[in-house]
Amino acid sequence: MEAMEKQLLDARHWLSTEQSNSQKMLGRMKTLEKDVEQLYQEKEMLQREVKELRCEQAGRSRLYAEERREGELQQLRTELDRVVSEHAAARAATESQLADVRAQNAILLAEKQEYKERIDDKDHQIASLQVVNDVLRRELFELQQKVLSSAPAVSANEGSEHVQRLEATVASLTTELSALERRLSDVSARHQDERNKIIAQFEEEHSRHKAERQECDSLVERMVNELEQLSMDNRSLRAAAALQQL
């Protein structure tokens, strides 16, 4: 009987202990459930924060990309304005140089025409002097023939006077002929010097004009190449910007 009571007491004690343990376990389970729920809430909050951070980062990335693209486009516009301005200035300078060259060519052509007229006038003077020279030579020859043919038919005094007059005339004509020959030689030399001077001046102006034209063509070609390269860079930047937006 005592053994049964003892067993009963032990059973009650064990049951009480189990109930107490069960209560403790339930308390711990509730605590764990609260902790798990809190962890879920914290997880959701962290997920929301991560999502917000990602959205904010994406927005910042887009903003940074847009700002960078805008900066590149602004730099490109500035470079384009600079190149266009330089091209306009170079074109204006080229047109000014071409205008100067045309004006100089017009002056050169006018001077060339003036020199040509002067040369033609000198040629005419030379031809006239040659005609006069030929006439004087012919007159001198005729006078010499007259002296020779008339010498036997006149008296000594008359012949002497006539010869003296003829000799004086011949001497005068000879002097005039020599002067004309010197003038002819001087005119021919000046004519040749002026011709050589005109040819040298024309060749110099032609060479200078050709060099200036080549320099202008080279400058225009360089500016065109820069504009083409700038246009290609602009297209590349636009394509890159379109890819970033995608």
C-alpha positions in Angstrom: 0.0 0.0 0.0 2.8 2.3 0.9 4.5 1.4 -2.3 1.5 2.3 -4.3 1.2 5.6 -2.6 4.8 6.3 -3.2 4.4 5.5 -6.8 1.3 7.7 -6.9 3.3 10.6 -5.3 6.1 10.0 -7.7 3.7 10.0 -10.6 2.1 13.2 -9.4 5.5 14.8 -8.9 6.6 13.7 -12.3 3.3 15.0 -13.8 3.8 18.3 -12.0 7.3 18.4 -13.2 6.3 17.7 -16.8 3.5 20.2 -16.6 6.0 22.8 -15.3 8.4 21.8 -18.0 5.6 22.0 -20.6 4.7 25.4 -19.4 8.3 26.5 -19.6 8.5 24.9 -23.1 5.4 26.7 -24.2 6.8 30.0 -22.8 10.0 29.4 -24.7 8.1 28.5 -27.9 6.1 31.7 -27.6 9.3 33.6 -27.1 10.8 31.9 -30.1 7.7 32.6 -32.1 7.9 36.3 -31.2 11.6 36.2 -32.0 10.9 34.6 -35.4 8.2 37.0 -36.1 10.4 39.9 -35.2 13.1 38.4 -37.4 10.7 38.2 -40.3 9.7 41.8 -39.8 13.3 42.8 -39.7 13.9 40.7 -42.8 11.1 42.4 -44.6 12.3 45.8 -43.4 15.8 45.0 -44.6 14.4 43.8 -48.0 12.5 47.1 -48.3 15.6 49.0 -47.4 17.7 47.0 -49.9 15.1 47.6 -52.6 15.0 51.3 -51.8 18.8 51.4 -51.9 18.8 49.6 -55.2 16.2 52.0 -56.6 18.2 54.9 -55.2 21.4 53.5 -56.6 19.8 52.9 -60.0 18.4 56.4 -59.9 21.8 57.8 -59.0 23.4 55.7 -61.7 20.9 57.0 -64.3 21.4 60.5 -63.0 25.2 60.1 -63.1 25.0 58.6 -66.6 22.7 61.4 -67.8 25.0 64.1 -66.2 28.0 62.5 -67.7 26.3 62.2 -71.1 25.1 65.8 -70.8 28.7 66.9 -69.9 30.0 65.0 -72.9 27.4 66.5 -75.2 28.1 69.9 -73.8 31.8 69.4 -74.3 31.0 68.1 -77.8 28.9 71.2 -78.5 31.7 73.4 -77.3 34.2 71.6 -79.4 31.9 71.8 -82.4 31.4 75.6 -81.8 35.1 76.0 -81.6 35.8 74.1 -84.8 32.9 75.9 -86.6 34.3 79.2 -85.4 37.8 78.3 -86.5 36.5 77.1 -89.8 34.5 80.3 -90.3 37.6 82.4 -89.4 39.8 80.3 -91.7 37.3 80.6 -94.5 37.1 84.4 -94.0 40.9 84.6 -93.9 41.0 82.4 -97.0 38.5 84.5 -98.8 40.4 87.7 -97.8 43.6 86.2 -99.1 41.9 85.1 -102.3 40.5 88.6 -102.7 44.0 90.1 -102.1 45.4 87.6 -104.6 42.7 88.6 -107.2 43.4 92.3 -106.6 47.2 91.7 -106.9 46.6 89.7 -110.1 44.4 92.5 -111.5 47.2 95.0 -110.7 49.7 92.6 -112.2 47.7 92.2 -115.4 47.3 96.0 -115.6 51.0 96.5 -115.2 51.7 93.7 -117.7 49.4 95.4 -120.2 51.1 98.7 -119.5 54.5 97.1 -119.9 53.3 95.5 -123.1 52.2 98.8 -124.5 55.5 100.3 -123.5 57.4 97.5 -125.1 55.3 97.8 -128.3 56.1 101.5 -128.3 59.8 100.8 -127.9 59.6 98.2 -130.7 58.0 100.9 -132.9 60.7 103.4 -131.9 63.4 100.8 -132.7 61.8 100.1 -136.1 61.6 103.8 -136.8 65.2 104.2 -135.8 66.2 101.3 -138.0 64.3 103.0 -140.9 66.1 106.3 -140.3 69.4 104.5 -140.0 68.8 102.8 -143.3 67.8 106.1 -144.9 70.9 107.9 -143.6 73.1 105.1 -144.8 71.5 105.3 -148.2 71.9 109.1 -148.3 75.5 108.8 -147.3 76.2 106.3 -150.0 74.4 108.5 -152.6 76.4 111.6 -151.5 79.6 109.6 -151.7 78.7 108.6 -155.2 77.9 112.2 -156.2 81.2 113.3 -154.9 83.0 110.7 -156.9 80.9 111.4 -160.1 81.1 115.2 -160.0 84.7 115.7 -159.1 86.1 115.8 -162.7 83.5 118.1 -164.1 84.0 121.1 -161.7 86.8 123.5 -161.2 89.4 123.1 -158.4 87.9 125.7 -156.1 84.4 124.6 -156.7 85.4 121.0 -156.4 87.2 121.8 -153.2 84.3 123.7 -151.7 81.9 121.1 -152.9 84.0 118.3 -151.4 84.3 120.2 -148.1 80.5 120.7 -148.0 80.0 117.0 -148.8 82.6 116.0 -146.2 80.9 118.2 -143.6 77.6 116.7 -144.6 79.0 113.2 -144.4 80.6 113.9 -141.0 77.4 115.3 -139.7 75.4 112.3 -141.0 78.1 110.0 -139.7 77.8 111.6 -136.2 74.0 111.5 -136.3 74.2 107.9 -137.5 76.5 106.9 -134.6 74.2 108.7 -132.2 71.2 106.9 -133.6 73.1 103.6 -133.4 73.9 104.2 -129.7 70.3 105.2 -129.0 69.2 102.0 -130.8 71.6 99.9 -128.8 70.4 101.6 -125.5 66.8 101.2 -126.4 67.3 97.5 -127.3 69.1 96.9 -124.0 66.4 98.7 -122.0 63.8 96.8 -123.9 65.4 93.5 -123.1 65.9 94.4 -119.4 62.2 95.4 -119.1 61.1 92.2 -120.7 63.3 90.1 -118.4 62.0 92.1 -115.4 58.4 91.6 -116.4 58.9 87.9 -116.9 60.6 87.5 -113.5 57.9 89.5 -111.8 55.2 87.5 -113.4 56.8 84.2 -112.4 57.3 85.4 -108.9 53.7 86.5 -108.5 52.5 83.3 -110.1 54.6 81.2 -107.7 53.4 83.2 -104.7 49.8 82.9 -105.8 50.2 79.2 -106.2 51.7 78.8 -102.8 49.0 80.8 -101.1 46.3 78.8 -103.0 47.9 75.5 -101.8 48.0 76.8 -98.2 44.4 77.8 -98.4 43.4 74.4 -99.8 45.4 72.6 -97.1 43.7 74.6 -94.4 40.2 74.0 -95.8 41.0 70.3 -96.1 42.2 70.1 -92.5 39.0 71.8 -91.2 36.8 69.5 -93.3 38.6 66.5 -91.8 38.1 67.8 -88.3 34.4 68.4 -88.9 34.0 64.9 -90.2 35.9 63.4 -87.2 33.7 65.5 -84.9 30.6 64.3 -86.6 31.7 60.7 -86.2 32.4 61.3 -82.5 29.0 62.8 -82.1 27.3 59.8 -83.6 29.3 57.5 -81.4 28.3 59.4 -78.3 24.6 59.3 -79.3 24.8 55.6 -79.9 26.4 55.0 -76.5 23.8 57.2 -74.8 21.0 55.2 -76.4 22.5 51.9 -75.2 22.8 53.3 -71.7 19.1 54.2 -71.7 18.2 50.6 -72.7 
